[in-house]
């Protein structure tokens, strides 16, 4: 029984770490458009499914991870020759059902009241209208692009006109691209993971009150999505998807396949 337990856990771990091949729009590597600036937008959500029936949300941990990803990706992007704009949006739970209420932990203490999604919404140098446009951009991207997009982009309609319209209402310098990163990290106990592995799609997350955890977090599996969009045209220049990923170094970085700024110059 113990041997079977560890085999199942190993299979689940391996499947969750699969990285899909990144998609890069070849036409744009050949000199068009010119991209110099990056608007970096991050949604990072970690929820823990403990022994109770309600998910736990650790505010400090989620903020720490948002900031870490933003700092590290900014360094990588600067290494590719881009200027990372000071304006940014960092969120947790933006793509989750607003009816999803979770236990709120702050400073390692359980707070008195439950909180509902989105759990965190932090911005720098963005007004209310710009915040609305950029949150709508998150919804647009995660609602119209499938996880399979990295390998089969031609099979999906990407609403570039809608993306361009949303970004046109944000005061951005010329030659800007938006890099949108969505990271979901549900933490589910080992026994529940076994249930997910054996029962597949149908009966997941039942111990959390049957709540479906969101658009991108399919059946409680970790996921990372990335979208690199020309702010002027709304064209999707690059996208990637992974079941799990690390942002710790440039060699294994999720964004390593994004072309350098020189690839978008004359």
Backbone torsions as a table, in degrees:
resi	resn	phi	psi	omega
1	UNK	NA	-43.2	179.5
2	UNK	-63.6	-37.8	179.6
3	UNK	-63.9	-44.1	178.4
4	UNK	-61.8	-40.6	179.5
5	UNK	-57.0	-49.3	-176.8
6	UNK	-71.0	-31.2	176.1
7	UNK	-64.0	-45.1	180.0
8	UNK	-63.2	-44.2	179.7
9	UNK	-61.7	-41.2	-179.4
10	UNK	-63.7	-42.8	179.8
11	UNK	-63.6	-41.7	179.6
12	UNK	-64.3	-43.0	-179.3
13	UNK	-62.2	-44.9	179.9
14	UNK	-63.9	-41.9	-178.3
15	UNK	-66.8	-33.4	-178.1
16	UNK	-75.3	-15.4	-177.6
17	UNK	-96.9	3.5	-179.0
18	UNK	-64.3	133.1	176.7
19	UNK	-112.9	129.1	178.1
20	UNK	-82.4	154.4	177.1
21	UNK	-66.8	131.1	-179.0
22	UNK	-68.0	147.0	175.5
23	UNK	-100.0	130.0	174.7
24	UNK	-126.7	127.2	179.6
25	UNK	-73.0	108.6	-171.2
26	UNK	-61.0	-36.7	-177.6
27	UNK	-55.5	-32.2	-173.7
28	UNK	-87.5	-10.4	176.2
29	UNK	-78.8	-16.6	-174.1
30	UNK	-92.8	24.8	171.3
31	UNK	116.4	-7.1	-179.2
32	UNK	-133.3	146.3	-14.8
33	UNK	-78.8	-178.9	174.5
34	UNK	-87.0	121.7	178.2
35	UNK	-118.2	120.9	179.5
36	UNK	-119.1	-33.0	-173.1
37	UNK	-116.1	149.9	179.4
38	UNK	-123.8	128.6	168.4
39	UNK	-98.1	112.4	-174.2
40	UNK	-99.9	121.7	-177.0
41	UNK	-124.4	131.2	-172.9
42	UNK	-133.1	129.3	167.7
43	UNK	-117.5	113.6	177.7
44	UNK	-119.9	125.9	-178.5
45	UNK	-133.6	118.7	173.1
46	UNK	-118.5	121.4	175.3
47	UNK	-122.2	140.7	-179.8
48	UNK	-111.3	128.1	178.3
49	UNK	-99.5	96.6	-177.1
50	UNK	-91.5	-153.6	-174.8
51	UNK	-74.3	-11.7	180.0
52	UNK	-87.5	-170.5	-178.0
53	UNK	-102.0	3.0	-178.3
54	UNK	-122.5	137.6	178.0
55	UNK	-65.7	149.7	176.7
56	UNK	-104.5	136.9	176.9
57	UNK	-122.0	118.4	179.4
58	UNK	-97.0	103.8	-175.2
59	UNK	-61.0	-45.2	-176.6
60	UNK	-63.5	-41.7	-179.7
61	UNK	-64.8	-44.1	-179.1
62	UNK	-64.6	-41.6	177.0
63	UNK	-63.3	-43.1	179.3
64	UNK	-59.3	-43.2	-178.9
65	UNK	-69.7	-39.5	176.0
66	UNK	-57.1	-48.3	-177.3
67	UNK	-66.8	-39.6	178.6
68	UNK	-61.6	-48.1	-179.4
69	UNK	-62.2	-43.6	-179.6
70	UNK	-62.2	-45.4	-179.0
71	UNK	-64.0	-46.2	-175.9
72	UNK	-69.5	-43.8	178.9
73	UNK	-66.1	-34.3	176.5
74	UNK	-60.1	-42.9	178.6
75	UNK	-63.2	-43.6	-180.0
76	UNK	-64.2	-40.6	-179.4
77	UNK	-68.1	-38.9	176.3
78	UNK	-64.2	-35.6	176.4
79	UNK	-64.8	-23.0	176.1
80	UNK	-89.3	3.4	175.2
81	UNK	95.0	9.4	-178.8
82	UNK	-93.9	156.3	169.3
83	UNK	-98.8	117.3	179.6
84	UNK	-86.3	120.7	-176.0
85	UNK	-67.9	148.0	178.5
86	UNK	-68.4	-28.2	178.1
87	UNK	-68.8	141.7	-178.3
88	UNK	-161.2	166.9	174.9
89	UNK	-136.1	127.1	178.3
90	UNK	-126.0	125.2	-175.3
91	UNK	-135.4	165.0	169.1
92	UNK	-136.3	129.5	176.5
93	UNK	78.5	16.0	-176.8
94	UNK	-61.6	-33.4	-175.1
95	UNK	-94.7	3.1	-177.9
96	UNK	-87.4	160.1	176.7
97	UNK	-59.2	123.9	-179.4
98	UNK	-62.6	-13.2	176.0
99	UNK	-82.8	-6.9	179.7
100	UNK	-75.9	113.7	178.1
101	UNK	-105.6	138.6	-176.5
102	UNK	-132.0	160.7	173.0
103	UNK	-74.4	135.7	-171.5
104	UNK	-106.9	118.3	176.0
105	UNK	-108.2	133.7	177.6
106	UNK	-143.2	133.1	-175.3
107	UNK	54.1	37.4	177.9
108	UNK	65.6	15.2	179.8
109	UNK	-118.5	139.6	176.9
110	UNK	-73.4	125.0	179.4
111	UNK	-81.0	161.3	-173.7
112	UNK	-67.2	-37.2	-172.8
113	UNK	-109.0	147.9	170.7
114	UNK	-69.9	156.3	173.9
115	UNK	-123.6	154.2	-177.8
116	UNK	-112.7	155.1	179.3
117	UNK	-67.6	145.5	-4.5
118	UNK	-74.4	144.4	-172.9
119	UNK	-85.5	-32.9	179.7
120	UNK	-136.0	137.2	175.5
121	UNK	-143.1	100.1	-178.6
122	UNK	-118.6	138.0	-179.4
123	UNK	-140.2	157.4	175.7
124	UNK	-130.3	126.5	175.3
125	UNK	58.7	37.1	176.3
126	UNK	-128.5	132.5	176.5
127	UNK	-86.0	176.7	-174.5
128	UNK	-61.1	-42.0	179.8
129	UNK	-63.8	-42.3	179.5
130	UNK	-65.5	-37.7	175.9
131	UNK	-60.3	-43.2	179.3
132	UNK	-62.2	-41.8	-179.1
133	UNK	-65.1	-41.5	-176.5
134	UNK	-74.6	-33.7	173.9
135	UNK	-66.2	-37.1	175.9
136	UNK	-64.9	-31.9	176.9
137	UNK	-64.5	-40.9	175.3
138	UNK	-57.7	-46.9	-178.8
139	UNK	-63.7	-42.1	179.9
140	UNK	-60.3	-49.1	-176.5
141	UNK	-64.8	-46.4	-175.8
142	UNK	-81.2	-10.3	177.6
143	UNK	-95.8	-19.0	-175.3
144	UNK	-114.8	-10.0	-177.8
145	UNK	-115.7	127.3	-178.1
146	UNK	-84.3	159.0	172.2
147	UNK	-55.4	-24.9	-178.7
148	UNK	-78.6	-3.2	-174.1
149	UNK	-58.8	-31.5	-177.1
150	UNK	-61.3	-31.1	-179.3
151	UNK	-103.7	-20.0	-172.1
152	UNK	-135.9	49.6	-174.5
153	UNK	-58.3	-34.3	-175.4
154	UNK	-67.9	-14.2	-177.7
155	UNK	-86.9	-6.4	-174.4
156	UNK	-121.1	142.9	175.6
157	UNK	-86.5	121.0	174.9
158	UNK	-104.9	127.5	-173.6
159	UNK	-81.4	73.8	-176.4
160	UNK	-64.9	-34.5	178.5
161	UNK	-62.8	-40.5	179.0
162	UNK	-66.4	-40.8	178.7
163	UNK	-63.6	-42.9	179.0
164	UNK	-62.2	-39.7	179.9
165	UNK	-64.1	-42.9	179.3
166	UNK	-64.7	-45.0	-177.3
167	UNK	-72.7	-23.7	178.9
168	UNK	-67.0	-19.4	-179.1
169	UNK	-93.5	6.8	174.0
170	UNK	-108.8	130.9	-176.6
171	UNK	-74.9	96.7	-176.5
172	UNK	-120.5	149.4	174.0
173	UNK	-69.0	161.8	175.5
174	UNK	-60.5	157.5	175.8
175	UNK	62.0	45.7	179.6
176	UNK	-110.9	144.3	170.3
177	UNK	-122.9	147.4	174.6
178	UNK	-98.5	129.7	172.3
179	UNK	-107.4	112.2	-176.5
180	UNK	-107.4	119.8	-179.3
181	UNK	-116.7	126.2	177.5
182	UNK	-120.7	118.3	-176.9
183	UNK	-121.7	125.7	176.5
184	UNK	-119.1	126.4	-178.3
185	UNK	-130.6	73.8	174.2
186	UNK	-70.8	134.6	179.1
187	UNK	-108.7	107.5	-174.9
188	UNK	-114.4	141.6	-177.2
189	UNK	-61.6	159.3	-176.9
190	UNK	-57.7	-42.6	-177.5
191	UNK	-66.9	-36.5	177.6
192	UNK	-70.9	-32.9	175.5
193	UNK	-62.6	-39.6	176.7
194	UNK	-60.8	-42.9	177.7
195	UNK	-60.0	-40.8	178.7
196	UNK	-64.2	-43.9	-178.1
197	UNK	-65.3	-37.6	-176.1
198	UNK	-85.0	-37.0	-175.6
199	UNK	-92.7	-9.9	177.1
200	UNK	61.2	-131.5	-164.0
201	UNK	-76.6	-26.0	-161.1
202	UNK	-76.7	-40.9	-165.3
203	UNK	-118.5	34.7	-171.5
204	UNK	-81.2	146.4	173.0
205	UNK	68.5	19.7	-179.8
206	UNK	-60.8	-32.8	-178.5
207	UNK	-72.2	-10.1	175.3
208	UNK	-101.6	32.2	177.6
209	UNK	81.3	15.5	178.7
210	UNK	75.8	15.1	-176.2
211	UNK	-76.4	133.4	172.9
212	UNK	-85.4	128.0	-165.2
213	UNK	-84.2	-6.3	173.6
214	UNK	148.1	-178.4	-176.5
215	UNK	-70.1	-50.7	-173.1
216	UNK	-88.1	-25.7	-178.2
217	UNK	-86.8	82.2	-175.5
218	UNK	-73.8	115.3	175.8
219	UNK	56.8	35.8	175.3
220	UNK	74.4	13.1	-178.4
221	UNK	-92.0	135.5	178.0
222	UNK	-57.4	144.6	-179.6
223	UNK	-151.9	149.2	174.0
224	UNK	-134.9	127.1	177.4
225	UNK	-119.6	142.1	175.5
226	UNK	-135.2	139.7	-180.0
227	UNK	-136.3	130.7	-180.0
228	UNK	-118.2	113.8	-166.9
229	UNK	-126.0	132.0	173.0
230	UNK	-68.0	118.4	-175.2
231	UNK	-65.9	-26.3	-177.8
232	UNK	-78.2	-44.7	-175.1
233	UNK	-102.6	-17.1	-175.6
234	UNK	77.5	5.2	-178.9
235	UNK	-67.2	138.7	175.6
236	UNK	-82.8	110.3	-176.3
237	UNK	-88.3	-31.0	-176.6
238	UNK	-156.5	145.8	171.3
239	UNK	-151.2	154.3	179.3
240	UNK	-149.9	155.8	177.9
241	UNK	-143.3	139.9	174.7
242	UNK	-143.8	147.0	174.6
243	UNK	-67.4	-32.0	176.0
244	UNK	-158.5	150.0	-178.3
245	UNK	-158.3	165.4	178.1
246	UNK	-121.8	145.6	177.2
247	UNK	-109.0	20.2	-167.5
248	UNK	-79.1	-26.5	-179.9
249	UNK	-148.3	161.1	-173.1
250	UNK	-68.0	-30.0	-176.8
251	UNK	-70.4	-36.6	-178.4
252	UNK	-105.7	9.7	-174.5
253	UNK	-65.6	145.7	177.8
254	UNK	-61.2	-28.4	-175.7
255	UNK	-101.1	13.9	-175.0
256	UNK	-60.9	-24.5	-177.7
257	UNK	-85.5	-6.1	175.7
258	UNK	-64.4	126.9	179.1
259	UNK	-58.8	152.6	177.4
260	UNK	-74.7	163.5	-178.3
261	UNK	-57.9	-33.6	-178.4
262	UNK	-63.2	-26.1	178.3
263	UNK	-70.2	-17.3	-179.7
264	UNK	-108.3	17.2	178.7
265	UNK	-105.3	164.0	179.0
266	UNK	-68.2	NA	NA
